[in-house]
Amino acid sequence: MEATRVGRAMRLARKLLPARKEVPPATVVDVTLPALSLPLERIALVVCVLARERASELLEGLMDAEAGRPLRHLERFVAMPSAQRQAKVAVEFGERADAANRLSAFLDVAPEALRREVFQRLPPYHRSRFPHLEAEAPVAESAPVLVALAERCIREATR
C-alpha cells in the first residue's frame, strides 16, 4: 500500500512540474574554443617569458594574416634587459585584484621589524592604505636580508 502512494505522488508531481526541454547534443562548433582576443604583443611577451628556447617555434603557428609580426615582438623582448622585461610583464598583466587585502593580512601578522621594512618599501598608493604605520619611526639602516625579505613579501602579496 505504501508503494502505491509513493508511486501516485511521483506521478502527480510529474504532472505539476513543467516538462523538461530536451537539450540538443553539442555540435563541433559548440565545443571549439573561442578565438584568442589577446593582442599578438602580449602573446609574444608571455611566450618569451615562459618558453624562450622554443618561442619562435611556438609563435610560427600564430602567423596568418600578419606574418612575422609576433616574431618582431619576440625579438624586441629578447633584446630587452631582464629587469625591463619583468617590468613590462608587470605593467601588461598588472597586480592582483586583492593585493591590498593580502598586504593588509600580511602586515597584521608580520613581526615589527619586517612590518616597518615592508611599509617603507610599499608604493605610495599602497602606503596610503596603512596610515597607522606611518607614525612608526623608520629604521635608519636595515639588514640586507631583511630588505630582501620585505621586497619578496611585497611581490608575493601583489602578484
N, C-alpha and C positions, 0 to 999 in steps of 0.2 A: 504494500500500500504506500509506503514512503517513497519508493522508486517512482511510482506513478505521479505522485505530487511533484517531485523534483522534475520529472520529465515534462509535465504540464507547465510548470513555472518557467522552464527554459524555453518552451515553445512560445509562451505568452511574451516573454522578454524579447525574443527574436522578432516577434510581430511589432512590438512597440519601438524597437530600435530602428534607426534609418538603415536602409540597405547599404551594404558595402559597395564601394565603387571598385571595380577591378582595375588594377594598375597594369598598364601595358608593359611588356618586357622591355628592358633597356636596349636601345639600339646602339650601334657602333658610334654614332655621332654623340649620344648622351654620355658615353663612357670616356671619350677622349678628353684630355685636359685642355683648358683654355690656353690661348696663345700667351706668350710672355709679354708682360706690359712694361718690363724694366727697360730703360734705355741701354743701348749697347755699351756705353761707357761704364755703367755700373756693373754690368755683367763682366766686362773685361777686368775691372778692378777686383771683383771677387775671385775670378779665376787666377789673377796674378798673385793674390794673397794666399789662396788655398792650394793651388797646384801650379806653381811657377814652372816646374820642369816640363809639364805637359800642356802648358797654357795655349801655345799656338796650335797644337793638335786639337785641343778641345774647342777653340774658337773657330776653327775652319768649318765646323758643322753649322755655325750660325750664318755664314756668309750666303746671302741670297741676292737681295736687291742691291745692296751696297757692299760689294766685295772689297775686302781689305780694311774697312773702317774699324772693326773690332781689333784687328792686328795693330793698327796705328795707335789705338788707345793703349794696347798692351805694351808696345814699345815705349810709349811715354811713361807708363807706370813703372816699368822695369828700370828706366833711366833715372827715376827719382831716388833720392836717398831714402833709407828705411824710415827715418822719422817723418819725413814729408809724406811718404806713402801711408803710414799709420795715421797721420793727421787727416789725410784725405778720406780714409775709411771711416774715421770717427765723424767727420763732417757729413759724409754721404749717408751713413746709416744711423747716426745720432746716438744718443744715450737712451737708456731705458726709460719708459714712461713712469715707472715707480722709483726712480733714482732718489728723489728727495725723501721718500718714506724709508727706503733702505738705508740711506745715510743717517737719518734720524734714529732708526732702530740700532744701528751700529754705534752711534755716539752715546746712546743710553747705556750700553754695556761695556764700552771701551774703558781701559784704565785711564787715569787722569793725564798722564804724560802723553799717551798716544792720542787722546781726545784733543789736547791742545795742539799737537803737531798736525793732526788731520784738519782741524779748524783753520790753522794758518795756511794750509795748502789748498783749501777749497776755493773754487772760483767764486767771484763776488755774488753771482746770482744764487748760489747755494749758501753762501755765508750769511746772507740776509735772512735766511730761514731760522737761524740759531742766534738770536740777539742775546740770549742768556750766556752764551760762551764768549761774547766779545768783551765782557767785563773781566775775564780772567787774564792775568798778566802773561804776556808772551815770553817764551823761553828764549834767552839770548842765542845760544847755540845748542843744537840738538845733535845727538849721536847719529852718524851716517846710517846705522842700522835702523834707528827709529824713523828717520826721514824716509828711507826706502820702504819700510813697512807702512807708513802713513800714505805714501803715494800709491802703493799697491792696494791698500784698503779702499781708497777713493776710486781707483779704476774698477775694482771688483764690484763696488756698490753702484756705480753709474753705468757700467756696460755689461 
